[in-house]
């Protein structure tokens, strides 16, 4: 069976990562969480005081980028990859609401996106990869054999994010999360560099009322269709 590149794009908190991880594990592909990469840059900026009253200290961030090493290591116990920043396990740190509320401005910076896209293209050069994010099918891998654009209502996505944080024992407020989801939708869709949009040849999946099992089967069916050609 030939190996292909699978690009899964969509709005925040719509379950892209869960879907992509499950599919990669099922078909034996490498999974890359591009959103985690931008969250790592955001975490670094927060830790080093690069968010100021005047915005982001772009010069300092640009100088720091070459020294930011992001990697993924499979966690056998959890059954998924964990994210590391300069060798430090940051999987939990990058999922906080503080990082969520600051990641979109970081992701709008052209020099950040250029650096991350270069890394992502290197990771997927040999195919056999499932990558999710905002611009995988439009910018990172415009020639991907299978492109999926995932969406769900803002309310459903906020509830999912709230439930996820609750399960992890992390503080969560539904109203704050819904506001964050709506703000990120606007920023992601209106940024000048690589705005979030559905690629012309991407399949649309609205999973507002689908179970994880139903989504998994839908994806597997699409994968089998493309790899059997």
N, C-alpha and C positions, 0 to 999 in steps of 0.2 A: 504494500500500500504506500503510495507516494506521500511524502511529508508536505504539509502546507503551512502557511502563516495565517493565524486567526486573530483578527482585530476586533475587540469588543469596546465600543465607545458608549457614552451615555451620561446622563445627569448624575449628580452626587447622590449617594445613599440609595441607589436603585438596585443594589445587589450585584453589580458587575463583577466585583472581586470574588464573591462567593461562587458565582456561576463559572468564572474563568478558572478558578482553582479546581473546582470539581471536574470540569471538562478536561483540564490538563492532566489531572491524576487518572481519570478514566481512560484516556487515550495514550498516556505515556509521553506527553509533551512537556516542555519547560514552561513554567508560568512566570510572568513578570508583571508585578504590580507597579505601573508607572506613577499612579497617584501617590504611592508610598515614597517615591523618589522626590516628588515635589514637597511632600510633608517633611522629609528629612532636611531639605534646604530650609524650610520654614522653621523647623525646630532649631537648627543651627542659628538662624537669624534671631530667634527669640532668646536663645541662651546667651548670645553675644551682644545683645542690646542694639540690634540693627534696625529695630522698629522705633522710630522717634515721632515726636509730635508733628514733624514736618513730612513724615512718610517713611520710606525705607532708605537706609544708607546704601545706595546702589553701588557706589565706588568700593566700599568696604566689602560688600557681598561679592562683587565681581573679582576682587583680589583673592577672596577666600575660596571661590569655587574650585580652582584646580586642586585644592587640598581636601576637598570633600569626597570621600570614597564611600559609595553606597553599594551594598551587596546583599544578596539573599541566600539564606541557608535553610535547607529543609529541616523542619522540626517533626521528627518521626512521631513523637507523643501527641502533638496537636494535629498532625496530618496535613500540615501546610508550611509554606516558607515563612521564616521570620526575617525582619528587616534589620540591617546593621548599618550604623553610621560610624565610619572610621574605626571599625572593629567593635563598637559598642552595640549591644542589643537594644534597639529603641522601638520595638514593635508596639509596646504599650504607650510609650511617650508620644508617638506621632498620631495616636488615635484620640487624643484629648480634645475637648471643645476649644481650648485655647489655640491649639494648632489648626483645628478646623476653621476657626474664625479668621485666621491670618493667611491661610494657604493660597486663596485665590489671588490676592495682590502679588504674591511672590510668583505665581504661575503666569501672570500677565507680562512679566519682564522678559523681553526678547532674548537677552543673553543667557538667562536661566534656561529657557526653553531650548535654545540652540545647544547648550551643553547636555541637557537631559536627552534630547532627541538623538544626539550623536551616540550617547551611551546605549540607548534603546536599540538603535539600528545595529550596533555592534553585537548586542545580545541576541538579536534575531536573524543574523545574517545567514545561518545555516538552516533556517526554517524549523519546523517541528516545535513551534512556539505559540503560546496563547498569551496575548498581551492586552491589558485593559487600561483605559484612560479616557482622555477627552479628544485626542487628535490622532489616534493610532491609524485609523482607516483613511484619514484625509492628509496627514503629513508624514507620520513615521513610516507607515507601510501602505502607501496608496495602491500598491499592486497586490495586496493581500488577497488570497484566494477566497477567504470567507470573512465577511465584515458584518458585524451585528451592531445595531444601535438600540440601546436599552433605555426605556423610560418608564415612569410611573408618576402618579399624582404627587404633588409636594407633600400633601398630608400623609399619604401612605409611606413615603420615604422618611418623613420626620418620625413617624411612629416606629418604623424599623430601626432607625438610628437610636431612638430613645430606648427601645427594648434591648438593643445590643449593649449600650452603655450600662443599663441596669444589670444585665447578666454578668458583666465584668466587674460589678461593684463600684462603678465610677459615677460621679455626680451627674445628674441629667435633669433638664427642665424642658418639657415638650414645647412650650411656647418659644423658648430661646432657640431650640433646635429647628423648629419650623421657620423661624425668621432667618436663621443661618442658611438653611436649604434654599430659600427663596432668593436671598442675596447672592449666594454662590451661583445659582442658575443665571441670574442677570449678568454677573461679572463674567462668567465663563462664556456666555453667548455673545457678549458685546465687546470682548477684548480685541485689540487690534491684531495681535499676533496669535495665529492658530485658534480662532474662536471655535467653541463647541458647535458642531453642526453634523447632521447626518450625511454621510457620503452618498453620492448618487446611486451607487451600487450596493449599499448596505441594506440588510434586512431589518425591518423595524420589529422590535419586541416590546410591547407594553405589558409589563408583568404585575400591574397593580393588583390583579386578582388571581394570580397564579401561585401555586405552592412551589417550594424549592424543587421538589421531585418533578413537577410538571415542567419547570424551566429546564431542568437537567435533561429530561427526555427530549424536549424541543431542540435543545442545542445539539445533542447527540445525533438526532435525525438530520439536522442541517450539516453536521460534520460528515456523516456517512454519505450524504448526497454529493458533497464536494470532493471527497476523496475517492469516490467510486467512478468519477468521470474519466 
